[in-house]
């Protein structure tokens, strides 16, 4: 019952997408009904042609037929073209709107959602699932209306010729309905599995493409091929189940219809029935019954298209129903001063997980620099995730200029931070446009060049034929790690935010580049609050305060020299790094 209710709800939501285009949709339906009416009209003239034209040898009837046929087919073809155009126009409008809505909604979903879902699966929903909604639904409506109207026309014609024989033929109705009901559940289940399987195909392919260097270096081709083959075969098996179910159901329904047709022929052989029907009437009736098998087959097959469309729509709506980021704040400031306070903050990524941060307390005054150091997984990056509200704290509070960060509007809050991560994201665009990403549209070329110079981007772009207008390739594939990092720093420089978060910002730079960047960051940090997450201790020696983290807790704090004098965890990290580099 819940499944049926969910199906009806999905269907209603799908109709909501069609509503803005109802004029074109109604036009398509009217054209399809007209198409089927012409087919029925053509069939109804068989009786006249046989009884009057051939039996009575009336040549005028045959001449009328010669003129009638071309006209009918011209009109029929015109209605077919019009119905197909209007229906697919609506279908493409729906898929475009749904795809855009899904894309926009995914951008509003919290980081936690994206962390829990594979990129390939989400891409598959945008590309494959939305397309399935349009294709399957358009075909379903096309067949349902056109063939449904044709069935109605044929039944009307059959009852007009002989209601007794037509009633015999209609005993197949309940049996067909039973078969369709069983098959519908099967189609829905298999279609849902196909959506999941296609998501897995996309995910596996994406992982191989993104990590092809690792695959090659570690001779993982065979393993990746085997993994993809298994997933690919699952998709094939599910598609074969769909095809087999469709073929078997069609054959069963046609067999049931053939039994009814046999009964009609037996009853028609009775003397009392033979006296009632002319040759033309019986031929028309028999032809209508035989022709009824084709639309019945189509209507059975359309069920698989409809169920596939419903399954795809259910998958898309499941994402659209995911709650977006909570943004209840109302505070808006043009530029924050930059005072930050962590007050007894505790946080876990999952409810049952160990806390990633536990009872964190520290303060960063305006214009000061605080560095976070510690082993991987100690909670350093989690602090930056909470500051920018990629995640919300469970216990305690984070204050910006004395106000809880939850009080700020998200857009306003994130505008106060410039984030440079060790994982640099670049778009398949020019270097200049990547630097200016997210900046106001009226940002000047001079400001872009200035930021590029400060981050030493021009050091490598000056030798490129197109300079800052050079395309970087997908995710900056045409650039080295250090070059990508410098572009990210230039982006932060151009953003001119009052607070900097540098998460291993110099991790991919060579010694010379690092020296240049440290100078640029030193200039950038003036009169700005900075939180520096660092693995290389040489980059944070001049920080106003250093927090040493371990297992989500702050275990030491102080200046570089103070921490060395304590000879604790920081002292050990320092000795480990510098003795290793000696």
For each residue, the residues with C-beta under 8 A, 3 or more apart:
1: 4 5
2: 5 6
3: 6 7 188
4: 1 7 8
5: 1 2 8 9
6: 2 3 9 10 314
7: 3 4 10 11 188 310
8: 4 5 11 12
9: 5 6 12 13
10: 6 7 13 14 310 313 314 317
11: 7 8 14 15 310
12: 8 9 15 16
13: 9 10 16 17 313 317
14: 10 11 17 18 133 137 309 310 313
15: 11 12 18 19
16: 12 13 19
17: 13 14 20 94 97 98
18: 14 15 21 22 25 90 94
19: 15 16 22
20: 17 93
21: 18 24 25 89 90 93 94
22: 18 19 25 26
23: 26 27
24: 21 27 28 86 89 90
25: 18 21 22 28 29 86 87 90
26: 22 23 29 30
27: 23 24 30 31 82 86
28: 24 25 31 32 82 83 86 87 90 141 145
29: 25 26 32 33 83 141 145
30: 26 27 33 34
31: 27 28 34 35 79 80 82 83 86
32: 28 29 35 36 79 83 87 142 145 146 149
33: 29 30 36 37 145 146 149
34: 30 31 37 38 79
35: 31 32 38 39 76 79 80 83 146 149
36: 32 33 39 40 146 147 149 150 152 153
37: 33 34 40 41 149 153
38: 34 35 41 42 72 75 76 79
39: 35 36 42 43 76 150 153
40: 36 37 43 44 150 153 154 156 157
41: 37 38 44 45 72
42: 38 39 45 69 72
43: 39 40 46 154 157 284 287 288 291
44: 40 41 47 157 284
45: 41 42 48 49 65 68
46: 43 49 50 280 283 284 287
47: 44 50 51 161 278 280 281 283 284
48: 45 51 52 53 61 280
49: 45 46 52 53 54 61 62 65 280
50: 46 47 53 54 55 278 279 280 283
51: 47 48 54 55 56 278 279 280 281
52: 48 49 55 56 58 61 280
53: 48 49 50 56 57 58 59 61 62 65
54: 49 50 51 57
55: 50 51 52 278 279 280
56: 51 52 53 61
57: 53 54
58: 52 53 61 62
59: 53 62 63
60: 63 64
61: 48 49 52 53 56 58 64 65
62: 49 53 58 59 65 66
63: 59 60 66 67
64: 60 61 67 68
65: 45 49 53 61 62 68 69
66: 62 63 69
67: 63 64 70 71
68: 45 64 65 71 72
69: 42 65 66 72 73
70: 67 73 74
71: 67 68 74 75
72: 38 41 42 68 69 75 76
73: 69 70 76 77
74: 70 71 77 78
75: 38 71 72 78 79
76: 35 38 39 72 73 79 80
77: 73 74 80 81
78: 74 75 81 82
79: 31 32 34 35 38 75 76 82 83
80: 31 35 76 77 83 84
81: 77 78 84 85
82: 27 28 31 78 79 85 86
83: 28 29 31 32 35 79 80 86 87 142 146
84: 80 81 87 88 142
85: 81 82 88 89
86: 24 25 27 28 31 82 83 89 90
87: 25 28 32 83 84 90 91 138 141 142
88: 84 85 91 92 138
89: 21 24 85 86 92 93
90: 18 21 24 25 28 86 87 93 94 138
91: 87 88 94 95 134 135 137 138
92: 88 89 95 96 134
93: 20 21 89 90 96 97
94: 17 18 21 90 91 97 98 133 134 137
95: 91 92 98 99 130 131 133 134
96: 92 93 99 100
97: 17 93 94 100 101
98: 17 94 95 101 102 130 133 134 316
99: 95 96 102 103 126 130
100: 96 97 103 104
101: 97 98 104 105 320
102: 98 99 105 106 125 126 130 316 319 320
103: 99 100 106 107 126
104: 100 101 107 108
105: 101 102 108 109 319 320 322 324
106: 102 103 109 114 122 126 319
107: 103 104
108: 104 105 324 325
109: 105 106 113 114 322 324 325
110: 113 114 324 325 326 390 391
111: 114 115 385 390 391
112: 115 116 349 390 391
113: 109 110 116 117 322
114: 106 109 110 111 117 122
115: 111 112 349
116: 112 113
117: 113 114 121 122
118: 121 122 199 203
119: 122 123 203 206
120: 123 124 199 200 201 202 203 204 205 206 207
121: 117 118 124 125 199 200 202 203
122: 106 114 117 118 119 125 126 319
123: 119 120 126 127 202 206
124: 120 121 127 128 129 195 198 199 201 202 203
125: 102 121 122 128 129 130 199 315 316 319
126: 99 102 103 106 122 123 129 130
127: 123 124 130 131 202
128: 124 125 131 132 195 198 199 202 312
129: 124 125 126 132 133 195 198 312 315 316
130: 95 98 99 102 125 126 127 133 134 312 316
131: 95 127 128 134 135
132: 128 129 135 136 195 308 309 311 312
133: 14 94 95 98 129 130 136 137 309 312 313 316
134: 91 92 94 95 98 130 131 137 138
135: 91 131 132 138 139 309
136: 132 133 139 140 305 306 308 309 312
137: 14 91 94 133 134 140 141 305 306 309 313
138: 87 88 90 91 134 135 141 142
139: 135 136 142 143 302 305
140: 136 137 143 144 302 305 306 309
141: 28 29 87 137 138 144 145
142: 32 83 84 87 138 139 145 146
143: 139 140 146 147 298 299 301 302 305
144: 140 141 147 148 299 302 306
145: 28 29 32 33 141 142 148 149
146: 32 33 35 36 83 142 143 149 150
147: 36 143 144 150 151 295 298 299 302
148: 144 145 151 152 295 299
149: 32 33 35 36 37 145 146 152 153
150: 36 39 40 146 147 153 154 295
151: 147 148 154 155 292 295 296 299
152: 36 148 149 155 156
153: 36 37 39 40 149 150 156 157
154: 40 43 150 151 157 158 288 289 291 292 295
155: 151 152 158 159 166 170 292
156: 40 152 153 159 160
157: 40 43 44 153 154 160 161 284 285 288
158: 154 155 161 162 165 166 169 285 288 289 292
159: 155 156 162 163 166
160: 156 157
161: 47 157 158 165 166 277 281 282 284 285 288
162: 158 159 165 166 273 276 277 281 285
163: 159 166 167
164: 167 168 267 273
165: 158 161 162 168 169 264 267 268 273 285
166: 155 158 159 161 162 163 169 170 285
167: 163 164 170 171
168: 164 165 171 260 263 264 267
169: 158 165 166 172 260 261 263 264 289 292
170: 155 166 167 173 260
171: 167 168 174 175 260 263
172: 169 175 176 253 256 257 259 260
173: 170 176 177
174: 171 177 178
175: 171 172 178 179 256
176: 172 173 179 180 253 256 257 296 300
177: 173 174 180 181
178: 174 175 181 182
179: 175 176 182 183 249 252 253 256 300
180: 176 177 183 184 249 253 300 303
181: 177 178 184 185
182: 178 179 185 186
183: 179 180 186 187 245 246 249 300 303 304
184: 180 181 187 188 303 307
185: 181 182 188 189
186: 182 183 189 190 245
187: 183 184 190 191 242 245 246 303 304 306 307 308
188: 3 7 184 185 191 192 307 310 311
189: 185 186 192 193
190: 186 187 193 194 238 241 242 245
191: 187 188 194 195 242 304 307 308 310 311 312
192: 188 189 195 196 311 314 315
193: 189 190 196 197 238
194: 190 191 197 198 235 238 239 242 308 311
195: 124 128 129 132 191 192 198 199 311 312 315
196: 192 193 199 200
197: 193 194 200 201 231 234 235 238
198: 124 128 129 194 195 201 202 235
199: 118 120 121 124 125 128 195 196 202 203
200: 120 121 196 197 203 204 231 234 235
201: 120 124 197 198 204 205 228 231 232 235
202: 120 121 123 124 127 128 198 199 205 206
203: 118 119 120 121 124 199 200 206 207
204: 120 200 201 207 208 224 227 228 231
205: 120 201 202 208 209 228
206: 119 120 123 202 203 209 210
207: 120 203 204 210 211
208: 204 205 211 212 215 224 228
209: 205 206 212
210: 206 207
211: 207 208 214 215
212: 208 209 215 216
213: 216 217
214: 211 217 218 220
215: 208 211 212 218 220 221 224
216: 212 213 219 220 221
217: 213 214
218: 214 215
219: 216 222
220: 214 215 216 223 224
221: 215 216 224 225
222: 219 225 226
223: 220 226 227
224: 204 208 215 220 221 227 228
225: 221 222 228 229
226: 222 223 229 230
227: 204 223 224 230 231
228: 201 204 205 208 224 225 231 232
229: 225 226 232 233
230: 226 227 233 234
231: 197 200 201 204 227 228 234 235
232: 201 228 229 235 236
233: 229 230 236 237
234: 197 200 230 231 237 238
235: 194 197 198 200 201 231 232 238 239
236: 232 233 239 240
237: 233 234 240 241
238: 190 193 194 197 234 235 241 242
239: 194 235 236 242 243
240: 236 237 243 244
241: 190 237 238 244 245
242: 187 190 191 194 238 239 245 246 304 308
243: 239 240 246 247
244: 240 241 247 248
245: 183 186 187 190 241 242 248 249 304
246: 183 187 242 243 249 250 300 301 304
247: 243 244 250 251
248: 244 245 251 252
249: 179 180 183 245 246 252 253 300 303
250: 246 247 253 254 297 300 301
251: 247 248 254 255
252: 179 248 249 255 256
253: 172 176 179 180 249 250 256 257 296 297 300
254: 250 251 257 258 293 296 297
255: 251 252 258 259
256: 172 175 176 179 252 253 259 260
257: 172 176 253 254 260 261 292 293 296
258: 254 255 261 262 293
259: 172 255 256 262 263
260: 168 169 170 171 172 256 257 263 264
261: 169 257 258 264 265 289 290
262: 258 259 265 266
263: 168 169 171 259 260 266 267
264: 165 168 169 260 261 267 268 286 289
265: 261 262 268 269 286
266: 262 263 269
267: 164 165 168 263 264 270 273
268: 165 264 265 273 274 277 282
269: 265 266 273 274
270: 267 273 274
271: 274 275
272: 275 276
273: 162 164 165 267 268 269 270 276 277
274: 268 269 270 271 277
275: 271 272
276: 162 272 273
277: 161 162 268 273 274 281 282 285
278: 47 50 51 55 281 282
279: 50 51 55 282 283
280: 46 47 48 49 50 51 52 55 283 284
281: 47 51 161 162 277 278 284 285
282: 161 268 277 278 279 285 286
283: 46 47 50 279 280 286 287
284: 43 44 46 47 157 161 280 281 287 288
285: 157 158 161 162 165 166 277 281 282 288 289
286: 264 265 282 283 289 290
287: 43 46 283 284 290 291
288: 43 154 157 158 161 284 285 291 292
289: 154 158 169 261 264 285 286 292 293
290: 261 286 287 293
291: 43 154 287 288 294 295
292: 151 154 155 158 169 257 288 289 295 296
293: 254 257 258 289 290 296 297
294: 291 297 298
295: 147 148 150 151 154 291 292 298 299
296: 151 176 253 254 257 292 293 299 300
297: 250 253 254 293 294 300 301
298: 143 147 294 295 301 302
299: 143 144 147 148 151 295 296 302 303
300: 176 179 180 183 246 249 250 253 296 297 303
301: 143 246 250 297 298 304 305
302: 139 140 143 144 147 298 299 305 306
303: 180 183 184 187 249 299 300 306 307
304: 183 187 191 242 245 246 301 307 308
305: 136 137 139 140 143 301 302 308 309
306: 136 137 140 144 187 302 303 309 310
307: 184 187 188 191 303 304 310 311
308: 132 136 187 191 194 242 304 305 311 312
309: 14 132 133 135 136 137 140 305 306 312 313
310: 7 10 11 14 188 191 306 307 313 314
311: 132 188 191 192 194 195 307 308 314 315
312: 128 129 130 132 133 136 191 195 308 309 315 316
313: 10 13 14 133 137 309 310 316 317
314: 6 10 192 310 311 317 318
315: 125 129 192 195 311 312 318 319
316: 98 102 125 129 130 133 312 313 319 320
317: 10 13 313 314 320 321
318: 314 315 321 322
319: 102 105 106 122 125 315 316 322
320: 101 102 105 316 317
321: 317 318
322: 105 109 113 318 319
323: 326
324: 105 108 109 110 327
325: 108 109 110 389 410
326: 110 323 392
327: 324 409 410
328: 406
329: 405 406 407 408 409 410 412 413
330: 407 409
331: 403 407 408 409 412
332: 408 409 412
333: 336 401 408 412 416
334:
335: 416 498
336: 333 400 401 416 498 499
337: 366 401 498
338: 364 366 367 400 401 416 498 499 528 529
339: 363 364 365 366 399 400 401 402 529
340: 363 364 387 398 399 400 499 529 531
341: 362 363 364 398 399 402
342: 345 360 361 362 363 383 396 398
343: 361 396 397 398 399
344: 359 360 361 395 396 397
345: 342 357 359 360 361 386 393 395 396 397 398
346: 355 357 358 359 360 393 394 395 396
347: 355 356 357 382 386 391 393 394 395
348: 351 353 354 355 356 394
349: 112 115 353 356 391
350: 353
351: 348
352:
353: 348 349 350 356
354: 348 552
355: 346 347 348 358 552
356: 347 348 349 353 379 382 552
357: 345 346 347 360 379 382 383 386 552 553
358: 346 355 551 552 553
359: 344 345 346 396 553
360: 342 344 345 346 357 379 383 396 552 553 554
361: 342 343 344 345 554
362: 341 342 370 545 547 554 557
363: 339 340 341 342
364: 338 339 340 341 368 370 529 531 545
365: 339 368 529
366: 337 338 339 529
367: 338 526 527 528 529
368: 364 365 529 530 544 545
369: 525 529 530 531 532 540 542 543 544 545
370: 362 364 530 531 532 543 544 545 546 547
371: 531 532 533 534 540 543 545 546 547
372: 380 383 531 532 533 534 546 547 549
373: 380 534 535 537 540 546 547 548 549 570 573
374: 378 379 380 548 549 550 569
375: 378 550
376:
377:
378: 374 375 549 550 551 552
379: 356 357 360 374 382 383 549 551 552 553
380: 372 373 374 383 384 503 533 549
381: 384 385 503 533
382: 347 356 357 379 385 386 391 552
383: 342 357 360 372 379 380 386 387 531 533
384: 380 381 387 388 419 501 503 531 533
385: 111 381 382 388 390 391
386: 345 347 357 382 383 389 390 391 392 393 398
387: 340 383 384 398 405 417 501 531
388: 384 385 413 414 417 419 501
389: 325 386 392 405 406 410 413 414
390: 110 111 112 385 386
391: 110 111 112 347 349 382 385 386
392: 326 386 389 406
393: 345 346 347 386 396 397 398
394: 346 347 348
395: 344 345 346 347
396: 342 343 344 345 346 359 360 393
397: 343 344 345 393 404 406
398: 340 341 342 343 345 386 387 393 404 405
399: 339 340 341 343 402 403 404 405
400: 336 338 339 340 403 405 408 413 416
401: 333 336 337 338 339
402: 339 341 399
403: 331 399 400 407 408
404: 397 398 399 407
405: 329 387 389 398 399 400 408 413
406: 328 329 389 392 397
407: 329 330 331 403 404
408: 329 331 332 333 400 403 405 412 413
409: 327 329 330 331 332 412 413
410: 325 327 329 389 413 414
411: 414 415
412: 329 331 332 333 408 409 415 416
413: 329 388 389 400 405 408 409 410 416 417
414: 388 389 410 411 417
415: 411 412 497
416: 333 335 336 338 400 412 413 497 498 499
417: 387 388 413 414 497 499 500 501
418: 491 492 493 495 496 497 499 500 501
419: 384 388 492 501 503
420: 485 488 489 491 492 500 501 502 503 505
421: 424 488 503 504 505
422: 503 504 505 507 508
423:
424: 421 476 484 485 487 488 508
425: 475
426: 434 472 475 476 479 484 487 488
427: 433 434 437 472 475
428: 471 472 473 474 475
429: 433 434 471 472
430: 433 434 466 468 469 470 471 472
431: 434 435 452 457 461 467 468 469 470 472 487
432: 435 436 445 448 452 468 469
433: 427 429 430 436 437
434: 426 427 429 430 431 437 472 476 487 491
435: 431 432 448 451 452 457 468 487 490 491 494
436: 432 433 439 443 448 491 494
437: 427 433 434 491
438: 491 495
439: 436 443 494 495
440: 443
441:
442:
443: 436 439 440 447 448 494
444: 447 448
445: 432 448 449
446: 449 450
447: 443 444 450 451 494
448: 432 435 436 443 444 445 451 452 468 494
449: 445 446 452 453 458 468
450: 446 447 453 454
451: 435 447 448 454 455 457 490 491 493 494
452: 431 432 435 448 449 455 457 458 461 468 490
453: 449 450 456 457 458
454: 450 451 490 493 520 523 524
455: 451 452 486 487 489 490 493 517 520
456: 453 459 486 513 516 517 520
457: 431 435 451 452 453 460 461 468 483 486 487 490
458: 449 452 453 461 462 467 468
459: 456 462 516
460: 457 463 464 483 486
461: 431 452 457 458 464 467 468 470
462: 458 459 467
463: 460
464: 460 461 467 470
465: 470
466: 430 469 470 471
467: 431 458 461 462 464 470
468: 430 431 432 435 448 449 452 457 458 461
469: 430 431 432 466
470: 430 431 461 464 465 466 467 478
471: 428 429 430 466 478
472: 426 427 428 429 430 431 434 476 477 478 479 484 487
473: 428 476 477 478 479
474: 428 477
475: 425 426 427 428
476: 424 426 434 472 473 479 483 484 487
477: 472 473 474
478: 470 471 472 473
479: 426 472 473 476 483 484 487
480: 483 484
481: 484 485 508
482: 485 486 508 509 510 513
483: 457 460 476 479 480 486 487
484: 424 426 472 476 479 480 481 487 488 508
485: 420 424 481 482 488 489 505 506 507 508 509 517
486: 455 456 457 460 482 483 489 490 509 513 517
487: 424 426 431 434 435 455 457 472 476 479 483 484 490 491
488: 420 421 424 426 484 485 491 492 505
489: 420 455 485 486 492 493 505 517 520 521
490: 435 451 452 454 455 457 486 487 493 494
491: 418 420 434 435 436 437 438 451 487 488 494 495
492: 418 419 420 488 489 495 497 500 524
493: 418 451 454 455 489 490 496 520 524
494: 435 436 439 443 447 448 451 490 491
495: 418 438 439 491 492
496: 418 493
497: 415 416 417 418 492 500 528
498: 335 336 337 338 416 528 529
499: 336 338 340 416 417 418 528 529 530 531
500: 417 418 420 492 497 521 524 525 528 529 530 531 532
501: 384 387 388 417 418 419 420 530 531 533
502: 420 505 506 521 530 531 532 533 534
503: 380 381 384 419 420 421 422 533
504: 421 422 507 533 534 535
505: 420 421 422 485 488 489 502 517 521 532
506: 485 502 509 514 517 518 521 536 539
507: 422 485 504 535 536
508: 422 424 481 482 484 485
509: 482 485 486 506 513 514 517
510: 482 513 514
511: 514 515
512: 515 516
513: 456 482 486 509 510 516 517
514: 506 509 510 511 517 518 539
515: 511 512 518 519
516: 456 459 512 513 519 520
517: 455 456 485 486 489 505 506 509 513 514 520 521
518: 506 514 515 521 522 539
519: 515 516 522 523
520: 454 455 456 489 493 516 517 523 524
521: 489 500 502 505 506 517 518 524 525
522: 518 519 525 526
523: 454 519 520 526
524: 454 492 493 500 520 521 528
525: 369 500 521 522 528 530
526: 367 522 523
527: 367
528: 338 367 497 498 499 500 524 525
529: 338 339 340 364 365 366 367 368 369 498 499 500
530: 368 369 370 499 500 501 502 525
531: 340 364 369 370 371 372 383 384 387 499 500 501 502
532: 369 370 371 372 500 502 505 539 540 543
533: 371 372 380 381 383 384 501 502 503 504
534: 371 372 373 502 504 537 539 540
535: 373 504 507
536: 506 507 539 577
537: 373 534 540 541 560 570 573 574 577 578
538: 541 577
539: 506 514 518 532 534 536
540: 369 371 373 532 534 537 543 546 560
541: 537 538 560
542: 369 560
543: 369 370 371 532 540 546 559 560
544: 368 369 370 559
545: 362 364 368 369 370 371 557 558 559
546: 370 371 372 373 540 543 556 557 558 559 560 563 570
547: 362 370 371 372 373 554 556 557
548: 373 374 554 555 556 557 563 568 569 570 573
549: 372 373 374 378 379 380 552 553 554 555
550: 374 375 378 553 555 569
551: 358 378 379
552: 354 355 356 357 358 360 378 379 382 549
553: 357 358 359 360 379 549 550
554: 360 361 362 547 548 549 557
555: 548 549 550 568 569
556: 546 547 548 563 566 568 569 570
557: 362 545 546 547 548 554 563
558: 545 546 562 563 566
559: 543 544 545 546 562 563
560: 537 540 541 542 543 546 563 564
561: 564 565
562: 558 559 565 566
563: 546 548 556 557 558 559 560 566 568 570 571 574
564: 560 561 567 570 571 574
565: 561 562
566: 556 558 562 563 570 571
567: 564 571
568: 548 555 556 563 571 572
569: 374 548 550 555 556 572 573
570: 373 537 546 548 556 563 564 566 573 574
571: 563 564 566 567 568 574 575
572: 568 569 575 576
573: 373 537 548 569 570 576 577
574: 537 563 564 570 571 577 578
575: 571 572 578 579
576: 572 573 579 580
577: 536 537 538 573 574 580 581
578: 537 574 575 581 582
579: 575 576 582
580: 576 577
581: 577 578
582: 578 579
